[in-house]
Amino acid sequence: MKGSRGSYCFENFSLNAVDRRLKRDGAPVELNARYLDALALLVREAGGLVSKDRFLDEVWRGVPVTDEALTQCIKTLRRALGDDATRPRFIETVPKHGYRFVAAVESKESESPSAPDASGRWRDVLLLGGAGTIGAGVAGMMGGLAYGLAAASEMGSVSVLLVLLWLTIAAAVAGGAGVSFGIAAADQRGLWSVAGGALGGLLVGASAKLLGVDAFNLLLGQSPGDITGAAEGAVLGGAAGLGTWLASRARSLRLGIGVAALAGALAGIAIPLLGGRVMGGSLDQLARSFPDSRLSLDPIGGLFGEIGFGPIARAVTGGLEGALFAAGIAGAMMLAARRLRENGSGGGT
């Protein structure tokens, strides 16, 4: 737990932040890891205002949570301390700003502070990153169904649907893994989540494009052209990171997913407008690079009165892809964070 060292006494309670124990009259009081971290932060700053942002940064360490999570934490602490919100002896609410510990606290520094629990931190990274990867895979499945049905409607072939479905799922899982683990490893502290997502997307996008171009050149002796790559991956990854960070501040899961979807949609629209390609544009580029290909996304362009997969179709499908991708990652990571919170994810993460 960041900066928590020594022992504290207040009324008939004692809190040892090193051994991570709260006692009342010498008897242990059970609190999960995060709630103990929150109490230690309040006690350590006794008399001073602890803002909501400080709780998110120092207790949840950027793990996406809603305001209700902090409210539930404070309620649990008050229950454990026998406190009353209307006449607080320990924890006072400062409306719209945070909380203050109002009891007199006596502190004593510990001679041998404990080291941070790195294993708990990396368990959280693995769980959050894995959840985001699954969420991206679900988004890819939805996008693959849309593209597959559009292509199959013209070709009348179920195999086209299946191929596009698995192709988009694989691409989404690969990209989602890079972005999600980038966000989680960046500890989701403010805009660091944007940088983590962008870096993860850039690395996956660059690797996928390099391997894809080389594979086509090696097997078919022809380049597929300018398919999606590092730049597009960085933009989408950064948008997903921003969306996940904003979602963690939302008051509900539904609102958080909506905010993330909006961030992803804006990025997905911007990419084709700036000359880049996301999945739909890359599929169309592949089809046009190989004249004998059976793949065609022209029916999607027809929905917008275009001949072929034109700029409107690329922008609209790019926005939908970005929205699904960012929403899938943010929603899955928020659900995983809720599980961590409910289990009191140990290790002081």
URHUGI-V522822 format. One record per residue. N is the residue number from 1. RES is the residue in three letters. PHI is phi in radians with two decimals (NA if undefined). NEAR is the number of other C-alpha atoms within 8 Angstrom. D_LAST is the distance of its C-alpha to the last C-alpha in whole Angstrom. Layout:
n res phi near d_last
N RES PHI NEAR D_LAST
N RES PHI NEAR D_LAST
This chain:
n res phi near d_last
1 MET NA 9 7
2 LYS -1.05 5 9
3 GLY 1.26 4 13
4 SER -1.60 10 13
5 ARG -2.41 11 16
6 GLY 1.64 13 19
7 SER -2.06 13 20
8 TYR -2.33 13 22
9 CYS -2.21 11 24
10 PHE -2.62 10 26
11 GLU 0.87 6 29
12 ASN -1.73 7 28
13 PHE -1.93 11 24
14 SER -2.33 13 23
15 LEU -2.18 12 19
16 ASN -1.81 12 18
17 ALA -1.31 12 15
18 VAL -1.39 12 15
19 ASP -1.41 6 16
20 ARG 1.01 8 14
21 ARG -2.35 10 17
22 LEU -1.99 13 19
23 LYS -2.28 11 22
24 ARG -2.07 10 25
25 ASP 0.92 7 29
26 GLY 1.50 7 27
27 ALA -1.65 6 26
28 PRO -1.10 8 22
29 VAL -1.99 9 21
30 GLU -1.40 5 18
31 LEU -2.47 8 15
32 ASN -1.28 10 12
33 ALA -1.04 11 9
34 ARG -1.19 14 8
35 TYR -1.17 12 11
36 LEU -1.15 11 12
37 ASP -1.05 11 9
38 ALA -1.12 11 12
39 LEU -1.13 9 15
40 ALA -1.07 11 14
41 LEU -1.10 9 14
42 LEU -1.07 12 17
43 VAL -1.16 10 19
44 ARG -1.09 7 18
45 GLU -1.80 11 20
46 ALA -0.85 12 22
47 GLY 1.56 8 25
48 GLY -1.86 7 23
49 LEU -1.32 10 22
50 VAL -1.91 11 19
51 SER -1.30 9 19
52 LYS -1.08 10 17
53 ASP -1.10 6 16
54 ARG -1.16 9 14
55 PHE -1.06 12 12
56 LEU -1.12 12 11
57 ASP -1.33 10 10
58 GLU -1.74 9 9
59 VAL -1.78 13 7
60 TRP -1.53 12 7
61 ARG 0.88 11 7
62 GLY 1.46 11 9
63 VAL -1.09 11 9
64 PRO -1.06 14 12
65 VAL -2.42 13 13
66 THR -1.68 12 17
67 ASP -1.05 9 18
68 GLU -1.08 7 19
69 ALA -1.13 8 15
70 LEU -1.18 10 15
71 THR -1.05 8 19
72 GLN -1.12 8 18
73 CYS -1.04 10 15
74 ILE -1.13 8 18
75 LYS -1.05 8 21
76 THR -1.14 9 19
77 LEU -1.11 10 18
78 ARG -1.10 13 22
79 ARG -1.10 8 23
80 ALA -1.17 9 22
81 LEU -1.59 7 23
82 GLY 1.25 6 26
83 ASP -1.67 12 26
84 ASP -2.21 8 28
85 ALA -1.09 9 27
86 THR -1.36 4 31
87 ARG -2.34 6 32
88 PRO -1.21 10 28
89 ARG -1.72 9 28
90 PHE -2.15 10 25
91 ILE -1.99 13 23
92 GLU -1.81 11 25
93 THR -1.51 8 25
94 VAL -1.89 9 26
95 PRO -0.85 5 27
96 LYS 1.18 4 25
97 HIS -2.19 7 23
98 GLY 2.77 11 21
99 TYR -2.44 13 21
100 ARG -2.38 15 22
101 PHE -1.53 14 22
102 VAL -1.81 11 26
103 ALA -1.36 11 27
104 ALA -1.20 7 28
105 VAL -2.13 9 25
106 GLU -1.89 7 26
107 SER -1.98 8 24
108 LYS -2.50 7 24
109 GLU -1.21 7 22
110 SER -1.45 9 21
111 GLU -1.36 5 23
112 SER -2.38 4 20
113 PRO -1.05 8 17
114 SER -1.46 7 14
115 ALA -1.43 4 13
116 PRO -1.05 8 9
117 ASP -1.52 9 8
118 ALA -1.18 7 8
119 SER -1.12 7 9
120 GLY -1.14 12 6
121 ARG -1.05 11 5
122 TRP -1.32 8 9
123 ARG -1.10 8 9
124 ASP -1.11 12 7
125 VAL -1.05 12 9
126 LEU -1.13 10 12
127 LEU -1.17 9 12
128 LEU -1.18 14 12
129 GLY -1.11 15 15
130 GLY -1.13 11 17
131 ALA -1.10 12 17
132 GLY -1.08 18 18
133 THR -1.11 14 20
134 ILE -1.12 12 22
135 GLY -1.05 16 22
136 ALA -1.14 18 24
137 GLY -1.09 14 26
138 VAL -1.12 10 27
139 ALA -1.08 14 28
140 GLY -1.09 17 30
141 MET -1.10 12 32
142 MET -1.15 8 33
143 GLY -1.14 12 34
144 GLY -1.11 15 36
145 LEU -1.10 11 38
146 ALA -1.13 8 39
147 TYR -1.17 13 40
148 GLY -1.11 14 42
149 LEU -1.17 9 44
150 ALA -1.12 11 45
151 ALA -1.22 14 46
152 ALA -1.17 12 48
153 SER -1.12 8 50
154 GLU -1.58 8 52
155 MET -1.58 9 52
156 GLY 1.11 6 52
157 SER -2.22 8 50
158 VAL -1.18 7 47
159 SER -1.07 6 46
160 VAL -1.09 12 45
161 LEU -1.05 15 43
162 LEU -1.14 9 41
163 VAL -1.09 9 41
164 LEU -1.16 12 39
165 LEU -1.07 15 37
166 TRP -1.22 10 36
167 LEU -1.14 9 36
168 THR -1.23 13 34
169 ILE -1.11 14 31
170 ALA -1.08 10 31
171 ALA -1.14 9 31
172 ALA -1.18 13 28
173 VAL -1.14 13 26
174 ALA -1.10 10 26
175 GLY -1.14 14 26
176 GLY -1.11 17 23
177 ALA -1.12 14 21
178 GLY -1.06 13 21
179 VAL -1.20 17 20
180 SER -1.13 16 17
181 PHE -1.22 17 16
182 GLY -1.12 15 17
183 ILE -1.12 18 15
184 ALA -1.15 15 12
185 ALA -1.19 9 12
186 ALA -1.32 11 13
187 ASP 1.19 12 9
188 GLN 0.90 15 12
189 ARG -1.53 10 12
190 GLY 0.95 7 16
191 LEU -1.30 9 19
192 TRP -1.07 11 17
193 SER -1.14 19 16
194 VAL -1.15 15 20
195 ALA -1.12 12 20
196 GLY -1.11 17 18
197 GLY -1.15 20 20
198 ALA -1.13 18 23
199 LEU -1.14 13 23
200 GLY -1.08 19 22
201 GLY -1.15 20 25
202 LEU -1.09 15 27
203 LEU -1.12 11 26
204 VAL -1.18 13 27
205 GLY -1.09 16 30
206 ALA -1.13 12 32
207 SER -1.14 10 31
208 ALA -1.12 9 33
209 LYS -1.17 12 35
210 LEU -1.07 8 36
211 LEU -1.18 8 37
212 GLY -1.15 8 38
213 VAL -1.12 11 41
214 ASP -1.09 9 42
215 ALA -1.13 8 42
216 PHE -1.13 12 44
217 ASN -1.11 10 46
218 LEU -1.24 8 46
219 LEU -1.49 6 47
220 LEU -2.05 6 49
221 GLY 1.18 7 50
222 GLN -2.62 7 49
223 SER -1.38 9 46
224 PRO -1.34 11 45
225 GLY 1.63 8 45
226 ASP -1.51 6 42
227 ILE -1.49 12 39
228 THR -1.05 14 36
229 GLY -2.65 12 34
230 ALA -1.09 14 31
231 ALA -1.07 10 32
232 GLU -1.10 15 32
233 GLY -1.09 18 28
234 ALA -1.15 15 27
235 VAL -1.14 12 28
236 LEU -1.15 15 27
237 GLY -1.13 16 24
238 GLY -1.10 16 23
239 ALA -1.13 15 25
240 ALA -1.14 19 22
241 GLY -1.11 17 19
242 LEU -1.10 13 21
243 GLY -1.08 17 21
244 THR -1.16 16 18
245 TRP -1.12 15 17
246 LEU -1.13 11 20
247 ALA -1.08 16 19
248 SER -1.16 12 16
249 ARG -1.64 11 18
250 ALA -1.26 12 21
251 ARG -1.46 9 22
252 SER -2.66 7 22
253 LEU -1.08 11 21
254 ARG -1.08 6 25
255 LEU -1.14 10 25
256 GLY -1.06 17 22
257 ILE -1.13 13 23
258 GLY -1.10 9 27
259 VAL -1.12 11 25
260 ALA -1.10 18 24
261 ALA -1.06 15 27
262 LEU -1.12 10 29
263 ALA -1.07 15 27
264 GLY -1.15 20 28
265 ALA -1.12 14 31
266 LEU -1.08 11 32
267 ALA -1.16 13 31
268 GLY -1.13 18 33
269 ILE -1.31 14 36
270 ALA -1.13 9 36
271 ILE -1.03 15 36
272 PRO -1.17 15 39
273 LEU -1.13 9 40
274 LEU -1.65 6 40
275 GLY 1.68 6 41
276 GLY -1.61 9 38
277 ARG -2.41 14 38
278 VAL -1.80 14 35
279 MET -1.11 10 36
280 GLY -1.08 11 39
281 GLY -1.11 11 40
282 SER -1.20 12 40
283 LEU -1.10 9 41
284 ASP -1.13 12 44
285 GLN -1.11 12 45
286 LEU -1.06 11 45
287 ALA -1.09 12 47
288 ARG -1.40 8 49
289 SER -1.33 9 49
290 PHE -2.16 8 51
291 PRO -0.97 6 54
292 ASP -1.47 4 54
293 SER -1.14 7 51
294 ARG -1.55 6 51
295 LEU -1.42 9 48
296 SER -2.68 9 48
297 LEU -1.83 13 46
298 ASP -1.00 9 49
299 PRO -1.02 12 49
300 ILE -1.19 11 46
301 GLY -1.07 15 48
302 GLY -1.07 11 51
303 LEU -1.10 7 49
304 PHE -1.90 8 49
305 GLY 1.27 6 52
306 GLU -1.80 11 52
307 ILE -1.62 8 53
308 GLY 1.51 10 51
309 PHE -1.51 14 47
310 GLY -1.47 9 47
311 PRO -1.09 8 45
312 ILE -1.15 9 45
313 ALA -1.06 12 44
314 ARG -1.14 13 41
315 ALA -1.19 14 40
316 VAL -1.14 9 39
317 THR -1.18 11 38
318 GLY -1.10 17 36
319 GLY -1.12 14 34
320 LEU -1.16 10 34
321 GLU -1.05 15 32
322 GLY -1.09 17 30
323 ALA -1.11 16 29
324 LEU -1.10 14 29
325 PHE -1.09 17 26
326 ALA -1.18 19 24
327 ALA -1.14 15 24
328 GLY -1.08 15 23
329 ILE -1.16 18 20
330 ALA -1.10 17 19
331 GLY -1.09 13 20
332 ALA -1.16 12 19
333 MET -1.21 15 15
334 MET -1.15 14 15
335 LEU -1.14 8 16
336 ALA -1.13 11 14
337 ALA -1.13 12 11
338 ARG -1.11 9 13
339 ARG -1.14 8 13
340 LEU -1.05 10 10
341 ARG -1.14 9 10
342 GLU -1.15 7 13
343 ASN -1.50 7 12
344 GLY 1.09 10 10
345 SER -0.53 14 7
346 GLY -1.14 9 7
347 GLY 1.27 11 6
348 GLY 1.14 13 4
349 THR -1.29 13 0
